[in-house]
Amino acid sequence: MDLMETLRKYIALVGIVTTIGGGFYAWGVFNNRLDELEQSKSTKNIKAMQKEIANLDKRLGVLESQVIQFKNPLAN
């Protein structure tokens, strides 16, 4: 009987260690997926689009100031 009880303890210990190891493995896989997503091509495209939008905003500001100047040429 003592042998069976010892065997059960070891089996339970192996099960617990395996479960904890599986949790760490799943956590690592999840982090790798997040890293890949952050470095994906679509993220680079979004950054390029944001730069282009900022550039267009500047150009729009210049054009608006030019339009304001042409609206009131006799005001000066």
C-alpha positions in Angstrom: 0.0 0.0 0.0 2.8 2.4 0.7 4.2 1.9 -2.8 0.8 2.9 -4.3 0.5 6.0 -2.2 4.0 7.1 -3.1 3.3 6.5 -6.7 0.2 8.7 -6.5 2.1 11.5 -4.9 4.7 11.5 -7.7 2.1 11.3 -10.4 0.3 14.3 -8.8 3.6 16.2 -8.6 4.3 15.5 -12.3 0.8 16.6 -13.2 1.2 19.9 -11.3 4.6 20.6 -12.8 3.3 19.8 -16.3 0.4 22.1 -15.9 2.5 25.0 -14.7 5.0 24.4 -17.6 2.1 24.4 -20.1 0.9 27.7 -18.7 4.3 29.3 -19.2 4.5 27.8 -22.7 1.1 29.3 -23.6 2.1 32.7 -22.2 5.3 32.6 -24.4 3.3 31.8 -27.5 0.9 34.6 -26.8 3.7 37.1 -26.3 5.3 35.9 -29.6 2.0 36.5 -31.4 1.8 40.0 -30.0 5.3 40.8 -31.0 4.7 39.6 -34.5 1.5 41.7 -34.7 3.4 44.8 -33.6 6.0 44.3 -36.2 3.7 43.3 -39.0 3.5 45.0 -42.4 0.1 46.5 -41.6 1.5 48.3 -38.6 4.2 49.8 -40.9 1.6 50.8 -43.3 -0.4 52.6 -40.6 2.7 54.5 -39.5 3.3 55.6 -43.1 -0.3 56.7 -43.4 0.0 58.7 -40.2 3.0 60.5 -41.6 1.2 61.2 -44.9 -1.8 62.6 -43.0 0.5 64.9 -41.0 2.0 66.1 -44.2 -1.4 66.7 -45.8 -2.5 68.6 -42.7 0.4 71.0 -43.1 -0.3 71.5 -46.8 -3.9 72.1 -46.0 -3.0 74.8 -43.5 -0.8 76.6 -46.1 -3.6 76.4 -48.7 -6.2 77.8 -46.2 -4.0 80.7 -45.4 -3.6 81.4 -49.2 -7.4 81.3 -49.7 -7.9 83.8 -46.8 -5.4 86.1 -48.5 -7.2 85.9 -51.8 -10.6 86.5 -50.3 -9.8 90.0 -49.1 -7.3 91.5 -51.5 -8.8 95.0 -51.0 -8.9 94.8 -47.2 -5.3 96.0 -47.0 
